[in-house]
Amino acid sequence: NPALNPRATLSLIVIMSSSSSSSSAAVLTSGEGDEVKEQAVRRPLVDIVDKPLSRGKSQVTLSSFSYLFSELVQYWQSRVESTQELERRLSDAGYPIGLRVLELLSWREKQGKKEKSLLAVLQFIRSVVWRSLFGKVADGLEKSTKSDDEYYIYDNDPLTNRFISVPKDFGHLNCGAFIAGVVNGVLDGAEFTATVTAHNVPNGGPAQTVFVVNFDQDVVKRDAAVNGYK
């Protein structure tokens, strides 16, 4: 092309091969003369386990979640005979999610470190886990005044209950049982074995829910020994 400068240098990179540790490319360079030189270029590839965890998209559309959750509720509603069994099925569905959420957030937020105290893991759930899943912290965390193994996590407007209208014949059904299962999975994965259930708050709003956490006595005794509680 007469418009091009004949003295200019042109380079063409052609990918030749790749391996798990590096990729190869040949660079063909032409200069003033007709001589063409080939120069090998090797680019190291970063192993996937050495890459930082991507935060990805932090939000899912509310309509998408509502549709999927309603399908889950309807699926189990037609296969159970009581509200207690329906809540158990919803809790079972949330449990494995809790295990995976714990693994992800432990590495993303705490570089793989585990909480060592019972109160610390509850604070982790109330703040980090709740914010990651629902975009806010839980509305409250309390310890029972009657039992040393019982704690309460409050959510005034849980996402699972926002568009749920419970028929009168379903009694005190609380679809927050799904979130209770998630919390249960986080606690079990962190080696703080517990039972978590969702309940409507007496004299509270229609969606207000309290998640009752009952720890195994072995966990309470271990926590007291490790942290020097009496």
N, C-alpha and C positions, 0 to 999 in steps of 0.2 A: 504494500500500500504506500504510494508516494507521500501520503500525508504523515506517515510515521517517521520518526527520527531513526535512521539506520544505525546510529551509534548507541541507541538505547538498549538496555539489558532487559530481556524477557525471562520470566521464570515460570515454570509449570510444575506443579506438585502432583505426583501420582501416587496414590496409596498402593503399596505393594503387599504388605502382610501385616497381621496383628497377632499378638499373643497375650497371655494373661498379665505379663509384666510390662510390655511395651508395644508400640506400634511403629512400623517402618514406613518411610516414604522416600521416593527418589525425586530429587530436585534437578531438573534439566535446565542448565543455564547457558545462554548464547550471548556472546559479546560482539566485539567489533569484527572478529574473524569468523570463519566457518566452524571453528572448533566448538564442540558441544561437550561440556563437562557434566558428569553425573555425580551428585553428592548425596550420600545417604543421611537421612534425618531420622532420629529415633525419639519418639515422644513417650515418656513413661506414663503408664495408666495407673490411676489411683484405685486401689482396691475398694470395693463398695463398703466394706466394714470400717475403713478408715475415714470415710466421708462423714461429715456432721449430719445429725438427724435433721431432715427437712421438717419445718413446721407445717408446710402445706397449707391448704385452705382451712381456716379455723371455724368456718360457718357452713351449715347446711340449711337450705331453705326450710322454713317452718312448714310449708305445705307438703314438702317431700317427707319430712319426718312424720307429720300428722297422718299422711296417707299410709305409710309403712306401719306405723304403730297401730292404727285402726284395723288394718288387715291382720296384724298379729293378735289383737284382742278378739276379733271376730273368729279367727281360726280356732283359738282355744275355747271360746265361748260355746261353740257348737260341739265340743268334744269333752266337756266336763259336766259334772252334775251338781256342783255347788260353787258358791263364790270363793270359799276357802281354797278349793282346788284350782280355780282360775287364777287367784293371786299367787299360788305356788308355782303355776306354770309360767306366769309372767316373771316371777322372781328367778326361776331357772333360766329363762331366756336372757336376763340381764347379767347373770353370774359370770359367764365366760367373757363378757365385755369388760367387766371389772378387772379380771385377771390381765387382759391385754392393755387396758388403760393404765394400770399400775406399772407394767413393764415399760410402756412408752414414756410416761411422765417421770418415772424414776431416773431414766437415762437423760431425758430432755431437760428436766428441771434440777436434778440432784446428782448428775453424773454417776448414776448407779448406786448411790448410797441409800441404805434403808433406814427408816425411822426405828429408833430403839425404845421409845416410850409409848405407852398407850395414848396419852394425851396428844403427843406429837403426831401420831398417825391420824388421829381424829381431826386435828387442825389441818393436816395435809389434805384430807378428804374435803373438809368444809371449804377450804380456800382453793387450792390448786386443782383438785379433781372437779369440783363444782364449776369453777371458772372455765376450765377446759371443755367441759361438756355442755354447760348451759349459759356461759358468758357472764356469770355473776357468782358471787360467793353465796353460800347458804345463809339463811336469815338468822340462824342461831345455833348454838351448841351448848348443851347443859348436861350436868351430871345429876343423876337421881339422888335425892336426899334420903332415900330409903334403902338403896342397895349400892354396893361399891362396884358392881359389875355392869351397871346399866347407865347408858348415856342416851341423849336425845339430840337429833339433828333436825332443825326446823327449816321448812321451805314454804313460804306463804303462797307461792304460785308455781308449783312444779309443772314442768312442760308436759308431762304425761297426762295431767288432769285438766289442762287448760280448755280443751274442747270435748271433754267427756261429760255426758249427761247420764247419770246412773239411775236406772228405773227403780221404783220403790221396792219391787219384789227382789232386787239384788242386795237389799240390806245396806251394809256399810262397806260395800266393795270400794277399794281404793287402788286404782291402776298405778299408783306410785310404787306398787310392789315391784314393778320393773326396775325402778331406781334403787329400791332396797336390795334387789339382787346384784346390781352393779356395785353398791357399797360393800355387800357381803363378799363379792369376788375380790375387791381391793384389799379388804382386811385379811381374808384367808391367804391371799397371795403374799401379803406382808408378814405372814405368820402370827397374826393376831386373830385366832379363831373366834368367831362370833356368830350369832344369829341376828339377822336384821329383818324387821317387819315395818310395814307402812300403815299408819293409822290416821283417820281424820281427827283434827284437833277439836276437842269439845269447846263449844261456843266460839269456834273460829269461823273463818270464811268458808265458802263452799269447796274451795280447792286447797285450803291450808292443810298441810300434812306434816306429821312428825314421824321421823324414822327412828324407831326404838332399836338400840344396839345393845345386845346382851352378850357380854364376853364370857368365854369359858373361865371357870375358876382357876384353872392352871395358868391361863394368860394373866389374870389379875395377880396371882402369887408371884409369877415370874417378873412382872412389871415392878412389883413392890421390892423384890430382891435386887433387881438390876439398878433401880433408881433410888434405893434407900428409903422407900416409903415405909411407914409403920402401919 
